[in-house]
Amino acid sequence: MSFPEYTEKGNVFIEWNDKGWIDYVRQAVEEASKEGAEIVAKEARRRVKKRTGKLHDEIDVRVSPYKDGGWSVFAQGPGNYTRFYAAFVELGTSDTVAQPFLRPALNANKRKINKIFKDKIEG
């Protein structure tokens, strides 16, 4: 983000607009959040075990349902309870071994996502 500079009798003034800066950072974080979520979703699709491919196809990025906003990676379509087993695959059950795909997808990309945030904010 660039700030307008003013010169008056040899002095340089930089205008600081708090609302403008807050709006800029908010937009940068929104863009970085979505881009990071897309990276995690792509990696999760690559990592998920494919028996039928249905769970793979249900990994999606959507606006977060939480009041603070942001983006979320879901492993279930909206209202689609036929893929309810995503949590069972990720976490395992008393009868099955966990086959994590979402958490490792995030962990494998933390540095890349942090860089995206840094680059977006620094402009």
C-alpha positions in Angstrom: 0.0 0.0 0.0 1.4 3.4 -0.8 0.6 6.5 1.2 0.2 9.9 -0.4 3.2 12.1 0.2 2.9 15.9 0.4 5.8 18.4 0.1 5.4 21.8 1.7 8.4 24.2 1.8 10.9 21.4 1.7 9.2 19.2 4.3 7.7 15.9 3.3 4.5 14.7 5.0 3.1 11.2 4.8 -0.6 10.9 5.4 -1.6 8.1 7.7 -5.2 7.0 7.3 -5.9 4.3 9.9 -9.2 3.3 8.2 -7.4 2.9 4.9 -4.7 0.8 6.4 -7.2 -1.4 8.3 -9.2 -1.9 5.1 -5.9 -2.7 3.2 -4.9 -5.3 5.8 -8.4 -6.8 6.0 -8.4 -7.3 2.2 -4.9 -8.7 2.2 -5.8 -11.2 5.0 -9.0 -12.2 3.1 -7.1 -12.9 -0.1 -4.3 -14.7 1.7 -6.8 -16.8 3.7 -8.6 -17.9 0.5 -5.4 -18.7 -1.3 -4.0 -20.6 1.7 -7.3 -22.6 2.0 -7.1 -23.5 -1.8 -3.5 -24.8 -1.3 -4.6 -27.0 1.7 -7.6 -28.3 -0.2 -5.5 -29.2 -3.2 -3.0 -31.0 -1.0 -5.8 -32.8 0.9 -7.3 -34.0 -2.3 -3.8 -35.4 -3.2 -3.4 -37.1 0.1 -6.8 -38.6 0.7 -7.1 -42.4 0.1 -9.2 -43.0 -2.9 -11.5 -46.0 -2.8 -14.4 -44.5 -4.7 -13.1 -41.0 -5.2 -16.3 -39.5 -3.6 -14.5 -38.1 -0.5 -11.8 -36.6 -2.8 -14.5 -34.8 -4.8 -16.1 -33.4 -1.7 -13.0 -31.5 -0.4 -13.9 -27.9 -1.0 -13.1 -24.4 0.1 -15.9 -22.2 1.3 -16.5 -19.0 3.2 -16.3 -19.9 6.9 -19.6 -20.3 8.7 -18.1 -18.6 11.8 -18.8 -15.0 12.7 -15.2 -13.9 12.4 -15.2 -14.9 8.7 -12.4 -16.3 6.7 -12.2 -19.4 4.6 -12.6 -23.1 5.6 -11.6 -26.3 3.9 -14.5 -28.8 4.1 -14.4 -32.5 3.4 -18.2 -32.7 3.0 -20.6 -31.0 0.6 -23.2 -28.7 2.0 -25.9 -30.7 3.6 -24.3 -33.8 2.1 -24.3 -36.4 4.9 -23.3 -39.3 2.5 -19.7 -38.2 3.1 -20.0 -38.0 6.9 -17.2 -40.5 7.2 -14.5 -37.8 6.4 -14.0 -37.4 10.1 -13.7 -41.1 10.5 -11.0 -41.3 7.8 -9.1 -38.3 9.2 -9.3 -39.3 12.9 -10.0 -43.0 12.9 -12.5 -44.8 15.0 -12.3 -47.6 17.6 -12.4 -50.0 14.7 -10.3 -48.2 12.0 -6.9 -46.6 11.9 -6.7 -42.9 11.2 -5.7 -41.9 7.7 -5.2 -38.2 8.1 -5.3 -36.0 5.0 -6.5 -32.6 6.1 -4.1 -31.9 9.0 -1.1 -33.1 7.1 -2.1 -31.0 4.1 -2.1 -27.9 6.4 1.2 -28.9 8.1 2.9 -29.5 4.8 2.1 -26.0 3.6 2.5 -23.8 6.7 5.6 -22.0 5.4 4.1 -21.4 2.0 0.9 -20.0 3.6 2.8 -17.8 6.0 4.7 -16.4 3.0 1.5 -15.7 1.2 0.2 -13.7 4.2 3.5 -11.8 4.5 3.6 -11.0 0.8 0.0 -9.9 0.6 0.3 -7.6 3.6 3.7 -6.2 2.5 2.2 -5.6 -0.9 
